[in-house]
Amino acid sequence: MRQPSVISRRVAAAAVTLVVAAGAAACAGPEDNDAKAGATGTAKPQKGGTLSVLNSSAQSDFDPARLYTSGGGNIPSLVFRTLTTRNRENGAAGNEVVPDLATDTGRPNADATEWTYTLKEDLKFEDGTPVTSADIKYGVERSFAAELSGGAPYLRDWLIGGADYQGPYKDKKGLDSIETPDARTIVFKLNKPEGDFPFLATATQFAPVPKAKDTGAKYEEHPVSSGPYKVVKNEGDGEHLVLERNPNWSEKTDAERHAYPDKIDVKAGLDSAVINQRLTTSSGADAAAITTDTNLGPAELAQIGNDKALSGRVGTGHFGYTNYLAFNPKVKPFDNPKVRQAISYAVNRTSVINAAGGSALAEPATTFLPNQKAFGYTPYDHFPAGKTGDPAKAKELLKEAGYPNGLTISLTHSTEQNRETSPEVATAVQEALKQAGITVKLVGLEPNAFNEARWTVKNGPGFFISRWGADWPSGGPFLAPIFDGRQIVKDGANFNHAQLDDPAVNKEIDEINKLTDPNAAAVRWGALDKKIGEQALDVPLFHPVYKRLVGKDVKNVVISDWTGVLDISQVAVK
């Protein structure tokens, strides 16, 4: 999957890029400004120069309708401005929604079923024509076209008439639930309360698209920029992307992006080891290089740890992401709560974290929500296993469940070497459960088959490794897809692994969605997480930590908890 920077809930569920992912992402943790102290240096950032981006995955589908991003994405946010965006600050401060094209983060009606935005004055596209509310409306509408699929699914679910709308190519009338009473005002009418709408408005589907310049599926080759950079080259569907300054972008209307470099050269398809070696050496153009999708591994971190200069160029990021063991109670013996509790007690998180790359790359988790305030993190540990597990307590529960001599189960995992859902983590779980008298047979599937297996309601595994990343820093896109019974999908990708359909849980989700104060909502999400956790429907394992190297001439490194990775819009090379 993509790194957390473009990570979304469905993308994140497929695999971490995050990202993370974007991305991208997404993991939880305290604010960490190591990168700011090391890689930024002491000199004030200056405009000019060329920033090189060395990536393993291509920035494909470079069309605002097709991108699945949160906060505007990373590279995409250089070209596509949106109604709102993420606050471009380090750590927890970066979890806030702030205005972008709009004058504020949105004005809801009394029950949050209608959101109104006013555009700033003097907004222009790269050709100098003004950005209007009609361009925003058209940008949203074209994301419904089947030939431009791939973006976040929320608009189809939330907008009145969205479920049946086929996009402007088939329905030129457009969506009545998006009104543009004048050139600077746009109103969205929803079929249910959604207090998180300002977070959704950071997605690239809210980027303006001039109808006269829309070339359909070919638009990605030269999308019309509303941001500080324009696309001058896009080869191999994002394998080589070159951005240069948009002369009609004005910093007076954009408080979030600095746009220091004159040019940004993105090259993808590179091996991860090669990327990190080039950043380490930092010779020639690589001295002014970064990566938006490649992490450092355990061996590389061990090598860098002995070099003070290199250590100062490592940025540390946390993203809203949880790796966990999932139960399907429709499959025996996982229908027995005591069996699920026994496994929860038996897990050795120390060995799991070692399998995930060590404590520098993973933090232990006992809650489903990431340990960030923005999500509503409420500490709890209903089945305390300590650092290395409690096999005695697990055996006691197994006896109560009718398995005094232990039992044999299967654990489904991916064969992909990602240190998250991979054989190393599965083996660590297997060895821990063995101490409690539980024999675990490992079932390894290649990535596509693994995702199909864990996302199906029919004949799905009873016990498997999974992960979830947030589309934005709120408890809603974290808990609702996994535990809202109305989101169970019987004939497609289903993320509610426990197939939980509890009326009380569903009702509380609806009540929280009515709240437009993120802080008030966070408290309720945390309480709901704690309540659901009592049922032992999953075993939280760890939250990943992202470690990324930058070239020696890179300055002004900013890593927010929203993405967990370096924000390219803040970087300078002079």
N, C-alpha and C positions, 0 to 999 in steps of 0.2 A: 504494500500500500504506500501511499505518499507519506511524506514526513508530516509531523503535526502542523507545519505551517500551512498545509492545505488539507489537513486531516479533518474529517467530518465524521458523524456518528456511523454512517453506513460504510464509508471508506475506512474509518478507523477499525470497524469491526472486521473488515477483511484482512487487515494487517497493519502493523505500525510502519509508518514511514519514518502520522507523524508521523510519520508525520510522519505523523506528526507529521503522515502525517503527517504532514505534514506535514494536511496536515496537517499532521501532521503532526495535530495535532493537536498527542497530548498528554513529565507527569507531575503529580502534585508535590508540593513541598514549599519550604520557606523561601523568601526572596533571597537571591544569590547574586551579588554584584562582583564576583570574582573577575568576570570578563572585563567589566568596566574599569577595574583597578589595574588589570594587566595589559590587555590588548589595546586599549585606547591611547595609552601614552599620555604625555603631559601637554603636548602641543594642541592648540585649538584647531578643530577640523576646518579644512579649507575646501573651497569648490575647485573642481578640476580633476584631470586624470581619468584613467580607465579602470573600472572595477571588473575583474575577471571572476566568473562563477564556475566552479568545477563540480559537476553533479554526476551521479550515476544514472538517474532517471530523467528522461526528457520532459520538458514543460509542454506536454501534449495538450491538444484540444484548447488552444489559447483563444477561446471565445467566452465572453462573460456568461453566456447562457449555459455553457457546458461544464464549467469549472465547479467543483464541489469544494468551496473554501469557507473558512470562518475568519472574520475580521478583515476580509478583503484579500486574504492570501498573502504570500510573500512577494515573489516576482510579479504576480498579477496586479498587486496593489500599486505598482509603479506606473501602470498604464490605465487601470480602471479605478476611478474613484466611485464611491458608493454613498448612499444617503448618510449612513453612519459608519464608523470604523472603530478599531480598537485604539486605546490610548497607547501611544508609542513610548512607554516607560519601562524601566527595569522591574522585574518581580511582580508582586501583587498589584502594584499601581497599574500595571498593564492589562489588568482584567476588566477595566472600566470601558463602557461604551461612550464614545464622544462623537460630536457632529463631524461630518465630512463635507459632502455637498450641501447638506441641510444646515439650517441655522441652529437647530437643537436636535436632541435625540428622539423627538416625536412627541406629539400631544394627543393622549388618548381621550376617548369619551369616558363616561362614568363607569362602564363595565368592561373597558379595554377591548371592545369589539370594533372599534374604529380608531385609526391612527392618521394624524394629519402632519404633513411636513411642509416647510417653506424653504425653497432653495436660496442660497446666498446670491448676492448680486455679482455680476461680472464674471460668471463662470463661462469658460469657452472650451470648445474642442480644439484639436491640434490644427485644424484649418481656419480657426478664428471665428467660426460660427458659434452663437450662444447656445449654452446647454439649457434646455427647458424641461418643464415637468412632463411634457409629451414624450420627450426622449427617455425619461425614466420609465414611464408607463410602457412604452414600446419595448424597452429592454427587458422588463419583467415579462411581458406577454410573449415575446419570442422564445423565452425559456420553456414555454409549454409545448413548443413544436417538437414532434417526434424525432425529426432529423437533427435536433439540437439537444437531445436528452443527455443526462449525466449530472446535472446540477442537483442541489439540495431539494428534497421532495416536499418541504413544508408549505410552500406557496400553494401547491395543488390541494393540500389538506386544509389550509387555513382560509384562503380567499373564497368568498361566496362565488359559486359558479366555477371554481377552479377544477373540481373533479372531472368536469365534462368538457372543459375548454381545450381546444386543439391547437392553439397558437394562431398568430396573425396571418400566416400563409394560407390557412384553410378558413379562418373566421376573421375577416377583415374588420368586422364590427368591434372586436376587442372585448375586454372584460369590463362589464358594467360596475364591478366592485372596485375598480380603480378609477377615480375621478380626478380630472385636472381642470378645476374651475378657472385657473389662469396660468400664465406661463411659469409662475414660481410656486404654485401650490399643487400638492398631490395628496389624495386621500385614499386610504385602503380600508375596505369594509370586510370584516371577517365573520365567519359563521360561528365563532365561539370566542370567548375571552382569551387573549394571549398577551400576558404581561411582558413576555420576552421578545415582543416584536422588534424593539430597537436592536437586539442582538442579531436577529435574522436580517435586518436591513444592512448589516455589514457584508452580506454575501454579494458576490459579483453579479448576481442576477439583478441587483439594484443599480448597476452601472448604467449610465445613459448610452443609448445607441441611436444615432440619427437614422431614421427610416430610409432616407434617400441614399444612404451609404451602405445599407445592409445587403450583403452578397450571399446570404444564407450560409450554407456549409463552408463556403470559402472565406467567410468573414474573419476566421482565425488567422489567415495569412497576413492581413493588415487591418486589425481592428482599429477603429477611430479612437484615439486617446483622449481621455479627460484628465489624465494624471501628469506627473512631471516628465515622463518619458514616452516616446512613441516607438513603434516597431519599425525598424528599417530593414530587418532581415529575419526570416523564419524558415529555416531549412530542416528537412527531415522531420516535420511535425514536432518542432521544438527541440530537436537535437542540437541545433545551433541557432541561438536567438541573440540578435543584436538590438540594443535599445540606445537611442540618442535623445537629447533634450527636446522636449516639446516647447517651442518658443511661446506658445499661447497659454502655458500654465503659469499661474501667478501664485507666489508664496503668500501673498496677502489674503488669499481665499483658502489657504491650506496650512493649518497650524501643525499638522502631524508629520508631513514628509519633508525632509531636508533637501533631498536631491543634490548631494554634494558632487558625485562624479559627473563628468561630461558624457561618459559613455559606459554602457554595461554590456559585457560580452559573456554570454552563457553558453557553455559547452557541456553536453551530456553524453551518456553512453560510456563513461569512464569507470574502470574498476575501483572499488572503494579503497583498496590498499594503495593504488596509484594516486588517488586524490589526496589521501593523508600524507603520502610520501612527498608529493609536490608541495603541499602546504608546509610541511616540516622543513624542507629544503629552502623554500621561498626564494628561488632564483629567478631573475628576469621578471616577466609579467606575473609570475606566481607570487611575488612579494606583495602584490596588491590583489590577492585572490581570497575568496571565501567559498564555502559550500553551503547549500541550503537543504541538503538531504543526506549527508553522510556523517555518521557518528564515529567516534573513536572507540576501538574495542579494548578489551582487557590488556592484551599484549602491548598495544600502542600506548596505552595509558601508563603501563609500567615503565616503558622506555622513556616517555616524556617526563615522568615523575622525577627522573634523575637529572633533568636539565631545567634549570631555573628559568632561562630565557623562553624555552618552549612552553613551560607550564604557565607562564604569563600570557600566552596566546591561546589558552584554552578557555572557552566560554562554557558555563554550566547552566543548564536550563531545566525547568520543571513544567510539566504539561498535565492537564486533566485527563489522566489515563490510569486504568486499573487492569492488571492481569489477574485472572482468577480461575478457580476450578468451578465448572458449572454442573449442576445436577438436573436431570430430567426425571421428576417424580413419577412420571407415567411409566417408567421402566423399573422393574424390581431389581435389587432390593432398595432402590433409592426412594421408593414410595414411603419407606419407614423413616420418620424424622430422626430416630435414634441412630440409624446407620449414617445419615448425613452428619449428625453431630459428632459421631465417633471419628469420622474422617476429618472433620474440622479440628478436633483435638489432636489427631495424630500427625498433622502436617508439620514438617520441620522447615520453618521459613529461612533459617540460616543456610541450609543446603540448597534450597530453591534459589535464594539470592546469589549464592556462589555459582549456581548453574546459569543464572542470568547475567553473569559477568562480574559479580562482586558488589560490595557496598557502594562503590563509586558510581555504579550504573543502575542500581536498584535500591529502593527503600521498602521495608516491610509494610504490608497493609493488613489491617483487620476490619476495615470498613469498606463498603462498596464504593461510596463516594470518595473521590480524591481528597487528600488532606490539605485543601485550600479553603479559606473562608468564603470565597465567591461561590463555591458549590454548596455551602452549608455544612461543611465538614463538622461532624459531631463525634468525638471519640467514643468508641465502644469496642468491646471484645467479648462477645457473648460466650465464646468457647475458647478460653485462654489456653493456648498451647505453649506459651513461653517462646523462647528463641529456637528451641530444638524439638518441640512437640511434647505431648503428654500421652505416651502409649498406654500407660496404666489406666488413665481415665477413659481412653478410647476402648480398651478391652472391657471395661466395666459396662459401658453403654452397649457394646456389641452383645454382651451376655443378656442385658435387659431386652435387646431387640430380638433375641432368640438365636443368636449365633455364638454360643459359648466357646466353640472351637475355631472361631474366625470365619472368614468367608473369602471367596474368590470373585473378583470383579474385573472389568476391562476399562482402560483409560484411553480415549481417543486423542491423538495429538497430530501435529503437522510434522512432516519430514523436513520442512524448510529450516535452514540453520539461522534462525532469527533470535535465539535465546529468550523467546517469550512463550511460544506454543510448541517449541521444538523438542527433539529427543532428550536433550540435556535436562530440561525442566521436568519432563515426564519421568525420567529415570530418578530424579531427586524425590519426586512424589512417591514413586514406586518403592524406593528404599525406606522412606519414612513410614509408610503404611505397613510395610513388612514387620516393623517393630511392634505393631499393634495387632499382629496376627491376620492382617489383610493381604492376601496375595493379589497383586495387580498385574494383569496381562496388558501389555502395551500394544495399541493398534495405531500404527503410523500410516498416515495418508498423505499423498502429495497435496500441495496447497489448495488447488481447485477442488479436489475431492473432499478435502478436510472441511473447507468452507461450506460446501453443499451438504455435508453430513451434519454439521453443527447447526445449520440454519433451517433444517427441514423439520416439520412437525411429524411427518410420516416416517416411521422406522428410524428416528434419530437416536444417537447414542445416549446412554443413561448417564455417562460421566465423561467429561471432556475438558480440555484446557481452552480457555477463551480470553478475550480482552475487549475492552471498550474505551473509546476516546470521545471526548465531548466536542460537539459542533461549536459550542461557545461556553464560556465559564459560568454555568448555571446548573443547578440540579435537575432541571427539566429534561434537557436532551440526554441526561445520563440515566435517570431512573425510569422515565416514561417508556422508552422503547423496550426496556428489559422487563418491567413489572406491570405495565398497564395492560389489563386483559383485553381491551378493545384493540390493541395493536398486535394481537396474535394473528399471524398470517398462515393459513392452512395450505395454500397452494403456491407459496413463494418463499422468499427469504424471511424467516421468522427469527427475531432476536430475543423474544421472550422465552428463554430456554426452559424455564420451569413451567411454562404455560399457566402462569399465575393469573387468575381472573377473580380477584377479591373486590367486591363492591365497595368496601371501605377504602381500599387503596385507590381504586379508580376515582372515587368521589374526592378524596384528598388531593389527587393530582389536578382535578378540575378546579378545586378551590384555590390551590396555589397559583394556577395559571391566571387567575383573575388579578393577582397582585402585580402592581406596576413598580413597586419599590423592591429592587434587587435584594436589599438587606433583609427586608421582612420575608421575602420568598425564601431566601437562603436558610433562615431559621427553620422554616416549615419543611424544606427539603431534607435537612439534616435529621429532623425528628422522624420523618417518614423512612429514611434510610435505616435508622436505628430500629424502628418497629419491624420493618421487613426482614432485617437481619436476624431477628429472633427465630425465623423459620428455617434457618440454615439451608437456604436454596442455592447458596454458592459459598465458596471459600476464597475470600480475597487473599492474594499472595503478595503482590508487590506493585509499586508504582515505578516506572522507568525514570532514569535521570539521563539527560542528554549532554554529552560532552563533545564539543566541536572545536576544531582548530581553525585559526585564521592566519593569513599571510602576515609577515612582519611589518608591512607598511599600512596595514588596515587600522583605522581609528574609529572611535565612537561606536563601540559595540554595545548594543542594547538588546536584552533578552527578557521578554515579558513572560509571565506565567500563562498568558492566553495561548501562546504558540510553543513556548519552551525552547525556541531556537532564535538565532540572530535575526534581527529585523533589518532587512536589506535597505529599507527606506532611510535608515539612520546612518549608514556606513559612509565613511570618507576614506580617501586613499592619499590625501595630501595634508 
